[in-house]
Amino acid sequence: MTAVVCCCDRALSRIQRLVNGLRRFDRACRIVLARAENRPHRWQNRLLRDWKGMLENLNAQQRRYERGDRVKHRQRPEWGVGTVTKAEDIANANVAAQRIAVRFPNAGLKTLNTKVADIEIVIEGVEQHMNGSANGNGAARSRAEIVRGVEADEEHWLAPVAEKEREQALQAIPEAATDPFSGIRSRVKATFELYRFDQSGKGLMDWAIAQTGIEDPLSTYTRHELEEKFDRWVASRDDHLRCLLADDECTPEIVRELLVEAPAAAQQAVQRISARR
């Protein structure tokens, strides 16, 4: 019996060392990513995304969320970047998981299961690199910082560039819906989810927040301006969906299956497109 206990102790000790090693690797990757320089080359952005994805997969396997962690929900970017206020261990289908309470700036307190919710760890330096532009010192600026810079000095020589960045952010179709490296199913599903936005007060604000990351879009735009920009974005979204549905890989079976959980507006859009064929 003593020998068995000793063997178990040694095995637990090795497992603990492995877990500690993975955590050190996690921290090292975060530091490197946060210090990544702002580069203009598209392939370097792709490399950063791939590296970030590898880190997220590692986190999904062994990360424990703690109070104070900064996270965002990939499927609900309009909620903003939230802060974990509580985390507790649970068992989900005999798999270790956590139930975390996250306070989002635009959605309040949400309770999420880490094995079900598509949660992304926010690494501030990388988020600025991927979503911002370079300032005079070569550091990354977030879109919200660009907006504040424009408001502070409309006559600044960078103002036209910042205005263009802001407009591009509002009119862009999210990468999840356009990435050619994703399968047709993933792109169609992501496009269907874009139909949750509408011209109601809440829908318009959620859309502007999801597109730009600005916590209070009405501090930058009037309601009328947002409605005009939303109409243009809707036209682009509908054109994008039309192209996806015309793709040979997009079979009727895929569309029917994804429409089951799609917003009603997405179902109506598919009907309109099909009727025009």
C-alpha positions in Angstrom: 0.0 0.0 0.0 2.8 2.4 0.8 4.4 1.7 -2.6 1.1 2.5 -4.3 0.8 5.8 -2.4 4.4 6.7 -3.3 3.7 6.0 -7.0 0.6 8.1 -6.9 2.4 11.0 -5.3 5.1 10.9 -7.9 2.5 10.8 -10.7 0.7 13.8 -9.2 3.9 15.7 -8.8 4.8 15.1 -12.5 1.3 16.2 -13.6 1.6 19.4 -11.5 5.0 20.2 -13.0 3.5 19.7 -16.5 0.6 22.1 -15.6 3.0 24.7 -14.3 5.1 24.4 -17.4 2.0 25.0 -19.6 1.1 28.0 -17.5 4.6 29.5 -17.9 4.4 28.9 -21.6 1.0 30.6 -21.6 2.4 33.7 -19.9 5.4 33.8 -22.2 3.2 33.7 -25.3 1.1 36.5 -23.9 4.2 38.7 -23.3 5.5 38.1 -26.8 2.1 38.8 -28.4 1.6 41.9 -26.4 4.9 43.3 -27.5 4.5 42.4 -31.2 5.4 45.4 -33.4 2.8 47.0 -35.6 3.6 45.7 -39.1 1.8 46.6 -42.4 2.2 43.2 -44.1 -1.0 41.2 -44.3 0.8 37.9 -43.9 2.2 39.1 -40.5 -1.3 39.8 -39.3 -2.3 36.3 -40.4 0.7 34.9 -38.4 -0.4 36.8 -35.3 -4.0 35.5 -35.7 -2.7 31.9 -36.0 -0.4 32.3 -33.0 -3.2 33.9 -31.0 -5.5 31.0 -32.0 -2.9 28.4 -30.8 -2.7 30.3 -27.5 -6.5 30.3 -27.2 -6.6 26.5 -27.8 -4.1 26.0 -25.1 -6.1 28.2 -22.8 -9.3 26.3 -23.6 -7.6 23.1 -22.4 -5.9 24.2 -19.2 -6.8 27.8 -18.4 -8.6 28.7 -15.2 -10.4 32.0 -15.3 -9.9 34.2 -12.3 -11.5 37.3 -11.0 -10.3 40.3 -12.9 -9.6 38.6 -16.2 -10.6 40.6 -19.3 -12.7 38.6 -21.8 -15.1 39.1 -24.7 -17.7 36.9 -26.3 -16.9 36.2 -29.9 -20.5 35.9 -31.0 -21.5 39.0 -29.2 -18.8 41.7 -29.7 -21.4 44.4 -29.1 -21.3 43.4 -25.5 -17.8 44.9 -25.3 -14.8 43.7 -23.2 -16.0 42.4 -19.9 -14.4 41.7 -16.5 -14.7 38.3 -14.7 -16.2 39.0 -11.3 -16.7 35.4 -10.2 -15.4 31.9 -11.3 -16.3 28.5 -9.9 -15.5 25.0 -11.0 -18.2 22.8 -12.5 -18.5 19.4 -14.4 -19.9 19.6 -17.9 -20.4 16.1 -19.4 -17.7 14.8 -17.1 -15.3 17.4 -18.4 -13.8 20.0 -16.1 -15.1 23.5 -16.8 -16.0 26.7 -15.0 -19.0 28.9 -14.6 -17.9 32.5 -14.7 -19.8 35.7 -14.1 -18.7 38.5 -16.4 -19.8 42.1 -16.3 -19.9 43.5 -19.8 -20.1 47.3 -20.3 -23.0 47.0 -22.8 -24.8 44.0 -21.5 -24.5 43.9 -17.8 -23.7 40.8 -15.8 -23.7 37.5 -17.7 -23.1 34.0 -16.4 -21.2 31.8 -18.9 -20.1 28.2 -19.1 -16.5 28.1 -20.4 -17.1 24.9 -22.3 -20.2 26.3 -24.1 -19.6 30.0 -24.6 -17.2 31.1 -27.2 -15.0 33.3 -24.9 -11.9 35.1 -26.0 -9.2 36.2 -23.7 -8.4 39.9 -24.4 -4.7 40.6 -24.8 -4.7 44.4 -24.9 -1.5 44.8 -27.0 -2.7 42.3 -29.7 -6.2 43.8 -29.9 -4.7 47.2 -30.6 -2.3 45.7 -33.2 -5.1 44.0 -35.0 -7.8 46.7 -34.8 -5.8 49.9 -34.6 -3.5 51.9 -36.8 0.0 53.3 -36.2 0.6 56.7 -34.6 3.6 58.9 -35.1 5.7 56.8 -32.7 4.8 53.5 -34.4 2.6 52.3 -31.5 -0.8 50.8 -32.1 -3.9 52.8 -31.5 -7.4 51.4 -31.1 -10.3 52.7 -33.2 -11.7 54.4 -30.2 -8.4 56.2 -29.7 -8.5 57.3 -33.3 -12.0 58.7 -32.8 -11.0 60.6 -29.7 -8.0 62.0 -31.6 -10.2 63.3 -34.4 -12.6 64.9 -31.9 -9.7 66.6 -30.1 -8.2 68.2 -33.2 -10.2 68.1 -36.4 -7.6 70.2 -38.1 -4.8 67.8 -37.3 -3.1 66.4 -40.5 -3.9 62.8 -39.5 -7.6 63.6 -39.2 -8.5 62.5 -42.8 -6.7 59.2 -42.2 -8.5 58.6 -38.9 -11.9 59.5 -40.5 -11.2 57.0 -43.2 -10.3 54.3 -40.6 -13.5 55.0 -38.7 -15.6 54.8 -41.8 -14.0 51.5 -42.9 -14.6 50.0 -39.5 -18.3 50.8 -39.7 -18.7 49.5 -43.2 -16.6 46.3 -42.9 -18.1 42.8 -43.0 -16.6 40.9 -40.1 -13.7 38.6 -40.9 -15.6 35.5 -39.6 -18.0 36.0 -42.5 -15.4 36.7 -45.2 -12.3 34.7 -44.3 -11.6 32.4 -47.3 -9.6 30.1 -45.0 -12.9 29.3 -43.2 -15.3 26.7 -44.6 -18.4 27.8 -46.4 -20.5 26.6 -43.5 -18.7 28.9 -41.0 -19.0 31.9 -43.3 -22.7 31.4 -43.9 -23.4 31.0 -40.2 -21.4 34.1 -39.3 -23.3 36.0 -42.0 -26.7 34.9 -40.8 -25.7 36.1 -37.3 -25.2 39.6 -38.7 -28.9 39.8 -39.3 -29.5 40.2 -35.5 -28.8 43.9 -36.0 -31.7 46.3 -37.0 -32.5 50.0 -37.0 -34.2 49.9 -33.6 -32.4 52.0 -30.9 -30.7 49.0 -29.3 -30.0 47.2 -32.6 -28.3 50.3 -34.0 -26.1 50.9 -31.0 -25.2 47.2 -30.8 -24.1 47.3 -34.5 -22.0 50.4 -34.0 -20.3 49.0 -30.9 -19.6 45.7 -32.6 -18.1 47.4 -35.6 -15.9 50.0 -34.0 -15.5 49.1 -30.3 -16.6 52.6 -29.3 -18.5 52.2 -26.1 -20.8 55.2 -26.7 -21.4 55.7 -30.5 -23.7 58.6 -29.9 -20.7 60.6 -28.6 -19.3 60.4 -32.1 -22.3 60.2 -34.4 -25.8 61.4 -34.5 -28.7 59.0 -34.7 -29.3 60.1 -38.3 -25.7 59.5 -39.3 -25.7 56.0 -37.8 -29.0 55.1 -39.6 -27.5 56.2 -43.0 -24.3 54.3 -42.4 -26.2 51.3 -41.2 -28.3 51.3 -44.5 -25.1 51.2 -46.5 -23.7 48.4 -44.4 -27.0 46.4 -44.8 -26.6 46.6 -48.6 -23.1 45.3 -48.3 -24.2 42.5 -46.0 -27.0 41.5 -48.3 -24.6 41.4 -51.3 -22.2 39.3 -49.3 -24.9 36.8 -48.4 -26.0 36.7 -52.0 -22.5 35.8 -53.1 -22.2 33.1 -50.5 -25.5 31.5 -51.5 -24.4 31.5 -55.1 -21.2 29.6 -54.2 -21.2 26.0 -55.5 -20.1 24.7 -52.0 -23.1 26.3 -50.4 -25.7 23.5 -50.7 -29.4 23.8 -49.9 -28.9 21.3 -47.1 -26.3 23.6 -45.4 -28.6 26.6 -45.8 -31.7 24.8 -44.4 -29.8 23.5 -41.4 -28.2 26.9 -40.5 -31.5 28.7 -40.9 -33.1 26.8 -38.1 -31.3 28.9 -35.5 -30.8 32.0 -37.6 -32.5 35.3 -36.9 -35.9 35.8 -38.6 -34.3 38.6 -40.7 -31.8 36.2 -42.1 -34.6 33.8 -43.1 -36.4 36.6 -44.8 -33.3 37.6 -46.7 -32.7 34.1 -48.0 -36.3 34.0 -49.2 -35.9 37.3 -51.0 -32.6 36.2 -52.7 -34.1 32.8 -53.7 -37.2 34.5 -55.2 -35.0 36.6 -57.5 -33.1 33.7 -58.9 
